[in-house]
Amino acid sequence: MKINSKNIRSNNRITTVLLLAAGTGSRLLPLTNESPKCLTLVNEVSILERLVQNLAIKGIKKLVIVTGHLSDSIKDFLGDNYKNIDIQYIHSPLYKTTNNIYSLWMAREIMKEPFILIESDLVFDPSLLNEMMYPDRMAVAGIKDWMNGTTVTIDKYGEILGFKNNTQCSEGSVKYKTVNIYSFSLVSWSLVAARLDKHIREEKVNGYYETVFAELVDENLLSLKAVSFDEKPWYEIDTLIDLKEAIKLFPIKRITYRD
């Protein structure tokens, strides 16, 4: 099934992004010994710089970053304003012993408008964000050999039916890989934040936020539309092997930003 993201556009364009950048990036050692994962260079341009350039191109006005490992390096690089984007920081003091569910929970009070959630280890063509600039979307891609982790099933209208724990497809089933980019309306975010609270109260701090999304989708409380990321290059950089592959996909070409 081909996902037609043009059929799921709405008029309320998002101008705020929440970036999760607290992790230690241990699988990228030794590169992350003295630099956070998001400042890893991909052909002379860091993951973070590529991302912020892309956000500026798309008209993002506010960026909230959850930091942890070597947080001062991120602040020194971006400051409080970068490419006309106002930047706020939330520091997660428990970043060494928690996972991204905790990082997202840390942002529960500061996020007061619709926003796009992005992980800080992604590189992608900026045009892939076009259909993600509207609430209640989820970036997905057809499964390839290098992918692992969470997948989703999708109905014929492009709506997420459910989350799965692996990329292996049983006979007759079709899954798509999560790209770790989501957008939320305020109504959806209030549901997510409440469920995050529940998980954190139960001390489930080492889990993944996909668990929360999966629960809400299964209970028909959260509705997300799929946006395909198959048309242009993207890559999730977790390991040194991933970095080598990303370097092949994104050659030396600095993005030009225009005011």
VOGU-428522 format. One record per residue (C-alpha): residue in three letters; chain; x, y, z. Coordinates in Angstrom, 2 decimals, always signed. Layout:
<recs>
resn ALA | chain A | u X | v Y | w Z .
...
</recs>
This chain:
<recs>
resn MET | chain A | u +0.00 | v +0.00 | w +0.00 .
resn LYS | chain A | u +1.34 | v +3.43 | w -0.91 .
resn ILE | chain A | u +0.76 | v +6.16 | w +1.63 .
resn ASN | chain A | u -0.61 | v +9.31 | w +0.05 .
resn SER | chain A | u +0.36 | v +11.98 | w +2.53 .
resn LYS | chain A | u -1.24 | v +14.71 | w +0.40 .
resn ASN | chain A | u -4.61 | v +13.41 | w +1.49 .
resn ILE | chain A | u -3.92 | v +14.01 | w +5.17 .
resn ARG | chain A | u -3.05 | v +17.71 | w +5.19 .
resn SER | chain A | u -4.76 | v +20.17 | w +7.52 .
resn ASN | chain A | u -4.50 | v +23.95 | w +7.73 .
resn ASN | chain A | u -2.93 | v +24.44 | w +11.17 .
resn ARG | chain A | u +0.77 | v +24.56 | w +10.37 .
resn ILE | chain A | u +3.15 | v +23.88 | w +13.28 .
resn THR | chain A | u +5.97 | v +26.27 | w +14.21 .
resn THR | chain A | u +7.40 | v +24.51 | w +17.32 .
resn VAL | chain A | u +9.72 | v +21.51 | w +17.58 .
resn LEU | chain A | u +10.70 | v +19.38 | w +20.58 .
resn LEU | chain A | u +14.10 | v +17.72 | w +20.15 .
resn LEU | chain A | u +15.25 | v +14.87 | w +22.39 .
resn ALA | chain A | u +19.03 | v +15.00 | w +22.80 .
resn ALA | chain A | u +19.74 | v +13.60 | w +26.27 .
resn GLY | chain A | u +21.30 | v +10.22 | w +25.46 .
resn THR | chain A | u +24.94 | v +9.30 | w +25.91 .
resn GLY | chain A | u +25.35 | v +7.89 | w +22.39 .
resn SER | chain A | u +27.37 | v +4.96 | w +23.73 .
resn ARG | chain A | u +27.16 | v +3.03 | w +20.46 .
resn LEU | chain A | u +29.02 | v +5.85 | w +18.73 .
resn LEU | chain A | u +32.04 | v +5.71 | w +21.02 .
resn PRO | chain A | u +34.72 | v +7.01 | w +20.89 .
resn LEU | chain A | u +33.12 | v +9.93 | w +19.00 .
resn THR | chain A | u +30.75 | v +10.67 | w +21.87 .
resn ASN | chain A | u +33.37 | v +10.65 | w +24.63 .
resn GLU | chain A | u +33.76 | v +14.43 | w +24.48 .
resn SER | chain A | u +30.86 | v +15.47 | w +22.27 .
resn PRO | chain A | u +27.13 | v +14.75 | w +22.38 .
resn LYS | chain A | u +25.75 | v +12.43 | w +19.74 .
resn CYS | chain A | u +23.91 | v +15.21 | w +17.90 .
resn LEU | chain A | u +27.18 | v +17.07 | w +17.26 .
resn THR | chain A | u +28.63 | v +14.11 | w +15.37 .
resn LEU | chain A | u +29.79 | v +15.26 | w +11.94 .
resn VAL | chain A | u +28.26 | v +13.83 | w +8.78 .
resn ASN | chain A | u +30.54 | v +15.08 | w +6.00 .
resn GLU | chain A | u +31.72 | v +18.16 | w +7.89 .
resn VAL | chain A | u +28.24 | v +19.19 | w +9.10 .
resn SER | chain A | u +26.90 | v +17.99 | w +12.44 .
resn ILE | chain A | u +23.59 | v +16.17 | w +12.80 .
resn LEU | chain A | u +22.32 | v +19.08 | w +14.89 .
resn GLU | chain A | u +23.33 | v +21.77 | w +12.41 .
resn ARG | chain A | u +21.67 | v +19.89 | w +9.56 .
resn LEU | chain A | u +18.52 | v +19.54 | w +11.62 .
resn VAL | chain A | u +18.29 | v +23.18 | w +12.66 .
resn GLN | chain A | u +18.99 | v +24.31 | w +9.11 .
resn ASN | chain A | u +16.10 | v +22.12 | w +7.95 .
resn LEU | chain A | u +13.80 | v +23.53 | w +10.63 .
resn ALA | chain A | u +14.69 | v +27.09 | w +9.65 .
resn ILE | chain A | u +13.89 | v +26.33 | w +6.01 .
resn LYS | chain A | u +10.46 | v +25.06 | w +7.11 .
resn GLY | chain A | u +9.63 | v +28.16 | w +9.12 .
resn ILE | chain A | u +10.04 | v +26.76 | w +12.63 .
resn LYS | chain A | u +10.09 | v +29.60 | w +15.20 .
resn LYS | chain A | u +10.65 | v +27.75 | w +18.48 .
resn LEU | chain A | u +12.87 | v +24.81 | w +19.40 .
resn VAL | chain A | u +12.80 | v +23.09 | w +22.79 .
resn ILE | chain A | u +15.69 | v +20.70 | w +23.45 .
resn VAL | chain A | u +15.84 | v +18.07 | w +26.20 .
resn THR | chain A | u +19.52 | v +17.69 | w +27.01 .
resn GLY | chain A | u +21.58 | v +15.36 | w +29.18 .
resn HIS | chain A | u +25.00 | v +14.10 | w +28.12 .
resn LEU | chain A | u +27.43 | v +17.02 | w +27.64 .
resn SER | chain A | u +24.52 | v +19.46 | w +27.55 .
resn ASP | chain A | u +26.75 | v +22.55 | w +27.67 .
resn SER | chain A | u +28.20 | v +21.64 | w +24.27 .
resn ILE | chain A | u +24.73 | v +21.86 | w +22.73 .
resn LYS | chain A | u +24.02 | v +25.18 | w +24.44 .
resn ASP | chain A | u +27.37 | v +26.58 | w +23.35 .
resn PHE | chain A | u +26.70 | v +25.58 | w +19.76 .
resn LEU | chain A | u +23.14 | v +26.90 | w +19.44 .
resn GLY | chain A | u +22.78 | v +29.55 | w +22.15 .
resn ASP | chain A | u +19.31 | v +30.99 | w +22.73 .
resn ASN | chain A | u +18.61 | v +31.79 | w +19.08 .
resn TYR | chain A | u +19.85 | v +30.13 | w +15.92 .
resn LYS | chain A | u +18.73 | v +30.91 | w +12.36 .
resn ASN | chain A | u +15.90 | v +33.04 | w +13.82 .
resn ILE | chain A | u +14.65 | v +30.11 | w +15.92 .
resn ASP | chain A | u +14.16 | v +30.81 | w +19.63 .
resn ILE | chain A | u +15.68 | v +27.97 | w +21.66 .
resn GLN | chain A | u +14.80 | v +26.71 | w +25.14 .
resn TYR | chain A | u +16.52 | v +23.93 | w +27.07 .
resn ILE | chain A | u +15.33 | v +21.32 | w +29.54 .
resn HIS | chain A | u +18.05 | v +19.35 | w +31.31 .
resn SER | chain A | u +17.35 | v +15.76 | w +32.30 .
resn PRO | chain A | u +19.55 | v +15.03 | w +35.33 .
resn LEU | chain A | u +18.78 | v +11.30 | w +35.17 .
resn TYR | chain A | u +19.83 | v +10.88 | w +31.54 .
resn LYS | chain A | u +22.33 | v +8.11 | w +32.37 .
resn THR | chain A | u +19.69 | v +5.86 | w +33.96 .
resn THR | chain A | u +16.54 | v +6.68 | w +31.95 .
resn ASN | chain A | u +15.33 | v +6.37 | w +28.38 .
resn ASN | chain A | u +13.42 | v +8.56 | w +25.93 .
resn ILE | chain A | u +10.09 | v +8.08 | w +27.74 .
resn TYR | chain A | u +11.59 | v +10.10 | w +30.60 .
resn SER | chain A | u +12.99 | v +12.76 | w +28.27 .
resn LEU | chain A | u +9.58 | v +13.27 | w +26.70 .
resn TRP | chain A | u +7.96 | v +13.39 | w +30.15 .
resn MET | chain A | u +10.40 | v +16.14 | w +31.14 .
resn ALA | chain A | u +8.78 | v +18.37 | w +28.49 .
resn ARG | chain A | u +5.20 | v +17.85 | w +29.68 .
resn GLU | chain A | u +4.79 | v +21.32 | w +31.18 .
resn ILE | chain A | u +6.74 | v +23.49 | w +28.76 .
resn MET | chain A | u +4.97 | v +22.32 | w +25.59 .
resn LYS | chain A | u +1.89 | v +24.54 | w +25.35 .
resn GLU | chain A | u +1.27 | v +24.50 | w +21.59 .
resn PRO | chain A | u +1.14 | v +21.89 | w +18.81 .
resn PHE | chain A | u +4.63 | v +20.62 | w +18.07 .
resn ILE | chain A | u +6.79 | v +18.19 | w +16.13 .
resn LEU | chain A | u +8.77 | v +15.62 | w +18.13 .
resn ILE | chain A | u +12.15 | v +14.68 | w +16.65 .
resn GLU | chain A | u +15.01 | v +12.51 | w +17.83 .
resn SER | chain A | u +18.46 | v +14.09 | w +17.58 .
resn ASP | chain A | u +20.16 | v +11.23 | w +15.73 .
resn LEU | chain A | u +18.30 | v +11.70 | w +12.44 .
resn VAL | chain A | u +19.56 | v +13.13 | w +9.16 .
resn PHE | chain A | u +17.07 | v +13.65 | w +6.36 .
resn ASP | chain A | u +16.22 | v +15.65 | w +3.26 .
resn PRO | chain A | u +14.33 | v +18.77 | w +4.41 .
resn SER | chain A | u +11.49 | v +18.21 | w +1.93 .
resn LEU | chain A | u +10.47 | v +15.15 | w +3.94 .
resn LEU | chain A | u +9.16 | v +17.50 | w +6.62 .
resn ASN | chain A | u +6.57 | v +19.06 | w +4.28 .
resn GLU | chain A | u +3.70 | v +16.85 | w +5.41 .
resn MET | chain A | u +4.93 | v +16.67 | w +9.00 .
resn MET | chain A | u +4.24 | v +20.36 | w +9.57 .
resn TYR | chain A | u +0.66 | v +19.63 | w +10.64 .
resn PRO | chain A | u -0.69 | v +17.98 | w +13.82 .
resn ASP | chain A | u -1.14 | v +14.29 | w +14.52 .
resn ARG | chain A | u +1.22 | v +12.87 | w +11.95 .
resn MET | chain A | u +3.83 | v +10.13 | w +12.17 .
resn ALA | chain A | u +6.79 | v +9.60 | w +9.84 .
resn VAL | chain A | u +7.18 | v +6.06 | w +8.53 .
resn ALA | chain A | u +9.23 | v +4.24 | w +5.91 .
resn GLY | chain A | u +9.20 | v +0.95 | w +4.09 .
resn ILE | chain A | u +11.32 | v -1.63 | w +5.91 .
resn LYS | chain A | u +14.89 | v -2.12 | w +4.66 .
resn ASP | chain A | u +17.61 | v -4.55 | w +5.76 .
resn TRP | chain A | u +19.46 | v -2.03 | w +7.93 .
resn MET | chain A | u +16.41 | v -1.11 | w +9.99 .
resn ASN | chain A | u +15.45 | v -2.46 | w +13.40 .
resn GLY | chain A | u +13.15 | v -1.50 | w +16.24 .
resn THR | chain A | u +9.54 | v -0.36 | w +16.33 .
resn THR | chain A | u +7.22 | v -0.81 | w +13.38 .
resn VAL | chain A | u +3.57 | v +0.04 | w +12.73 .
resn THR | chain A | u +0.70 | v -1.30 | w +10.67 .
resn ILE | chain A | u -1.41 | v +1.13 | w +8.65 .
resn ASP | chain A | u -4.92 | v +0.99 | w +7.20 .
resn LYS | chain A | u -5.87 | v +1.91 | w +3.62 .
resn TYR | chain A | u -6.54 | v +5.50 | w +4.67 .
resn GLY | chain A | u -3.04 | v +5.96 | w +6.06 .
resn GLU | chain A | u -4.04 | v +5.79 | w +9.72 .
resn ILE | chain A | u -1.85 | v +3.98 | w +12.23 .
resn LEU | chain A | u -3.52 | v +0.74 | w +13.37 .
resn GLY | chain A | u -0.97 | v -0.44 | w +15.89 .
resn PHE | chain A | u +2.66 | v -0.63 | w +16.98 .
resn LYS | chain A | u +4.86 | v -3.73 | w +16.79 .
resn ASN | chain A | u +8.18 | v -4.57 | w +18.42 .
resn ASN | chain A | u +10.24 | v -5.69 | w +15.44 .
resn THR | chain A | u +10.77 | v -5.26 | w +11.71 .
resn GLN | chain A | u +10.10 | v -8.85 | w +10.68 .
resn CYS | chain A | u +6.90 | v -9.25 | w +8.67 .
resn SER | chain A | u +4.75 | v -12.34 | w +8.90 .
resn GLU | chain A | u +3.25 | v -13.69 | w +5.70 .
resn GLY | chain A | u +0.47 | v -11.50 | w +4.38 .
resn SER | chain A | u +1.21 | v -8.56 | w +6.70 .
resn VAL | chain A | u +2.64 | v -5.14 | w +5.86 .
resn LYS | chain A | u +4.62 | v -3.14 | w +8.36 .
resn TYR | chain A | u +6.35 | v +0.24 | w +8.20 .
resn LYS | chain A | u +9.34 | v +1.39 | w +10.22 .
resn THR | chain A | u +8.91 | v +4.31 | w +12.59 .
resn VAL | chain A | u +11.22 | v +7.21 | w +11.73 .
resn ASN | chain A | u +10.97 | v +8.82 | w +15.21 .
resn ILE | chain A | u +9.34 | v +12.00 | w +14.01 .
resn TYR | chain A | u +5.81 | v +12.76 | w +15.25 .
resn SER | chain A | u +3.53 | v +15.78 | w +15.39 .
resn PHE | chain A | u +0.85 | v +16.42 | w +18.00 .
resn SER | chain A | u -2.16 | v +18.64 | w +18.45 .
resn LEU | chain A | u -2.76 | v +19.99 | w +21.95 .
resn VAL | chain A | u -5.58 | v +17.49 | w +22.45 .
resn SER | chain A | u -3.33 | v +14.57 | w +21.53 .
resn TRP | chain A | u -0.44 | v +15.92 | w +23.60 .
resn SER | chain A | u -2.65 | v +16.20 | w +26.69 .
resn LEU | chain A | u -3.49 | v +12.49 | w +26.34 .
resn VAL | chain A | u +0.15 | v +11.56 | w +25.82 .
resn ALA | chain A | u +1.34 | v +13.69 | w +28.75 .
resn ALA | chain A | u -1.22 | v +12.14 | w +31.10 .
resn ARG | chain A | u -0.17 | v +8.63 | w +30.10 .
resn LEU | chain A | u +3.50 | v +9.56 | w +30.45 .
resn ASP | chain A | u +2.73 | v +10.67 | w +34.00 .
resn LYS | chain A | u +1.23 | v +7.27 | w +34.72 .
resn HIS | chain A | u +4.28 | v +5.42 | w +33.45 .
resn ILE | chain A | u +6.71 | v +7.62 | w +35.36 .
resn ARG | chain A | u +4.68 | v +7.25 | w +38.58 .
resn GLU | chain A | u +5.02 | v +3.50 | w +38.09 .
resn GLU | chain A | u +8.79 | v +4.03 | w +37.73 .
resn LYS | chain A | u +8.88 | v +2.85 | w +34.12 .
resn VAL | chain A | u +11.65 | v +5.28 | w +33.34 .
resn ASN | chain A | u +13.75 | v +2.95 | w +31.18 .
resn GLY | chain A | u +11.10 | v +2.40 | w +28.52 .
resn TYR | chain A | u +10.35 | v +4.06 | w +25.22 .
resn TYR | chain A | u +7.68 | v +6.63 | w +24.46 .
resn GLU | chain A | u +6.37 | v +4.36 | w +21.68 .
resn THR | chain A | u +4.88 | v +2.26 | w +24.48 .
resn VAL | chain A | u +2.66 | v +5.19 | w +25.43 .
resn PHE | chain A | u +1.70 | v +5.91 | w +21.83 .
resn ALA | chain A | u +0.90 | v +2.22 | w +21.29 .
resn GLU | chain A | u -1.36 | v +2.07 | w +24.33 .
resn LEU | chain A | u -3.32 | v +5.15 | w +23.29 .
resn VAL | chain A | u -3.69 | v +3.93 | w +19.69 .
resn ASP | chain A | u -4.86 | v +0.51 | w +20.89 .
resn GLU | chain A | u -7.43 | v +2.19 | w +23.12 .
resn ASN | chain A | u -8.65 | v +4.36 | w +20.22 .
resn LEU | chain A | u -7.69 | v +7.51 | w +22.11 .
resn LEU | chain A | u -4.87 | v +8.64 | w +19.81 .
resn SER | chain A | u -5.17 | v +8.90 | w +16.04 .
resn LEU | chain A | u -2.04 | v +9.39 | w +13.92 .
resn LYS | chain A | u -1.75 | v +9.63 | w +10.15 .
resn ALA | chain A | u +1.25 | v +8.13 | w +8.39 .
resn VAL | chain A | u +3.59 | v +10.32 | w +6.34 .
resn SER | chain A | u +5.93 | v +8.42 | w +4.03 .
resn PHE | chain A | u +9.66 | v +9.13 | w +4.20 .
resn ASP | chain A | u +10.46 | v +6.83 | w +1.28 .
resn GLU | chain A | u +10.79 | v +9.47 | w -1.43 .
resn LYS | chain A | u +14.01 | v +11.13 | w -0.23 .
resn PRO | chain A | u +17.03 | v +10.00 | w +1.81 .
resn TRP | chain A | u +17.04 | v +9.78 | w +5.59 .
resn TYR | chain A | u +19.06 | v +7.82 | w +8.12 .
resn GLU | chain A | u +19.08 | v +7.12 | w +11.85 .
resn ILE | chain A | u +22.61 | v +7.23 | w +13.23 .
resn ASP | chain A | u +23.12 | v +4.93 | w +16.21 .
resn THR | chain A | u +26.43 | v +3.23 | w +15.41 .
resn LEU | chain A | u +29.67 | v +3.86 | w +13.55 .
resn ILE | chain A | u +28.33 | v +1.68 | w +10.73 .
resn ASP | chain A | u +25.23 | v +3.88 | w +10.54 .
resn LEU | chain A | u +27.46 | v +6.94 | w +10.34 .
resn LYS | chain A | u +29.36 | v +5.49 | w +7.37 .
resn GLU | chain A | u +26.07 | v +4.84 | w +5.56 .
resn ALA | chain A | u +24.77 | v +8.32 | w +6.32 .
resn ILE | chain A | u +27.96 | v +9.83 | w +4.92 .
resn LYS | chain A | u +27.24 | v +8.06 | w +1.63 .
resn LEU | chain A | u +23.69 | v +9.44 | w +1.52 .
resn PHE | chain A | u +24.56 | v +13.02 | w +2.50 .
resn PRO | chain A | u +27.65 | v +14.20 | w +0.61 .
resn ILE | chain A | u +29.56 | v +17.37 | w +1.40 .
resn LYS | chain A | u +26.98 | v +20.03 | w +0.68 .
resn ARG | chain A | u +26.28 | v +22.72 | w +3.21 .
resn ILE | chain A | u +22.66 | v +23.86 | w +3.32 .
resn THR | chain A | u +22.22 | v +27.52 | w +2.41 .
resn TYR | chain A | u +19.83 | v +29.37 | w +4.69 .
resn ARG | chain A | u +18.03 | v +32.47 | w +3.47 .
resn ASP | chain A | u +16.27 | v +34.95 | w +5.76 .
</recs>
